Amino acid sequence: MLTKLKHFVGDESGATAIEYGLIATLIAIAVITAVSTLGNNLSSQFNKIADKLVKSPS
């Protein structure tokens, strides 16, 4: 029983999977944040262009 406990405590294979999961989560959060910010900025630019086109004299 003591041998199994020592093996369980020394086993780090689960820790590696958790680390990869955390890295993937952080990357996903960064991508979502960047795409959201880019989308808002792009929408703002299109709105500015549309306003200028509507206000321009024909």
Secondary structure by P-SEA (a helix, b strand, c coil): caaaaaaaaacaaaaaaaaaaaaaaaaaaaaaaaaaaaaaaaaaaaaaaaaaaaaccc
